[in-house]
C-alpha cells in the first residue's frame, strides 16, 4: 500500500471513530431514558384526610435518648415483630422483638456500629441484619439464630450515606446492596451457603438520597434509587443490568431529596412509593404493563402545608398499599396570619378502594427513618423516633397485639452471646 492510500485509510478511520463513540453513547442514553410519562395520571391527589379518632392506634415507647434514628422492621410467619435500630447516644446497634409475648432488647454491636441498618427474617424466622460500622469503616452482616449472633465483615469502604438494604432469596441466598460514597460506586454483595461475593453494579454516582431492593419469585433483583432530582430503576433479568429513569422531579433548593421504597405484590408487579418534601407523596407502578405515576397527596392543601419526608410502605394479601410517612406540617391559624408548625406521622392506605390519610401521632421534634410492615390480617406495624423517643405503633386490636408495657434503660439491654 502506497503512502497516499495509507493516509486515506487513516483519515477515514479518524472520521469513523467519533461516530462509533457517539453511537455507543446514544445507545447508553437510550438504556437510561425515560420509559415513563413524567406526568402524573391524576390531577387531584388520591388521598383524603379522614377523622383519625375513628382509627385506634396503640403506641408504645421502646427506647429513648434518640435511639432509632436509623431503624428497620420485619415481621415473621407468626406475626412477631423484629426491629433493628441504631442508638446515637451509645453508638450501638440494637435489636428488639416481641416474639416471646413481651418486648425484649439486645445489644448487637458497639463503637459506632449500626448506622443505615436493614433487617430481614427468613422462612425459619431467623434474623438477618446489614449495617455500617463507622469505626472500622466496613459493611457488616449479622445473623441471629437461636439467640446467638454471628457477625461478619462483608466489605471495607470509607463512607456510605444511605440505608443498606438486605433481602433474602431462595436456597439461603442473602442479597445486600450498598453505596461506596468515596468511590461513587453502587455495589452488590451476595452469600449462597459458601462465602460472600461482592460485585460492582454501577460506577457513575455522585450523591444518592435513598436506595431500595427486592427479589422477585424468579430470583431477579430489582433496585430503585434516587440521585438528585431523578429516580432510577435497575434489574438483572437479562445477562446485564438494565437501567432506566422512572421519574424526573425538578426539585429546588428547599427540597430535602427523595425518600423512596420499592415493593412487589403477589403478582410480582412493582410499586415505588416516594416523597420529595415539596412535590407531595407519589407512587409509580407497572401493574398495567407499563410504568405509570400517581399523586397520592399534595404538599399544599388549603390551610395545611405538608412537607413529606421519610417514607415506608407494605402491601397486604389483597395487594393494597399501606404507607407511613414522616411529615412536617404547617397549619394556618388566626385567619391565615400565623402558622402552627409541628411534625406528624401519617398513615395512608387504599385498602377500602379509595385512598385515606390519617394521623398516627402529632410530634414536635421529628427526624430519622420510619418503617412499616403489614401482618397476615392486614394490620400495620410502624416504628419511628418522635420527640427523642423510639416508638412502636400498630392499628391491630389490643386484644390481638403482642404488646407489654415496659420501661427500658440502657443497663437492661442484653448482650447476645457471640458464636
Buried (B, 14 or more C-beta within 10 A) or exposed (E): EEEEEEEEEEEEEEEEEEEEEEEEEEEEEEEBEEEBEEEBEEEEBBBBEBEBEEEEBEBBBBBBEBBBBBBBBBBBEEBBBBBBBBBBEBBBBBBBBBBEEEBBBBBBBBEBBBBBBBBBBBEEBBBBBBBBBBEEBBBBBBBBBEEEBEBEEBBEBEEBBBBBBBBBBEEEBBBBBBBBBEEBBBBBBBBBEEEBEEEEBBEEBEEBBBBBBBBBEEEBBBBBBBBBBBBBBBBBEEEEBEBBBBBEBEBEEEBBBBBBBBBBBEEBBBBBBBBBBBBBBBBBBBBEEEBBBBBBBBBEEEEEBBBBBBBBBBBBEEBBBBBBBBBBBBBBEEEEEEEEEBBBBBBBBBBEEEBBBBBBBEBEEBBBBBBBBBBEEBBBBBBBBBEBBBBBBBBBEEEEBBBEEEEBEBEEBEEBEEE
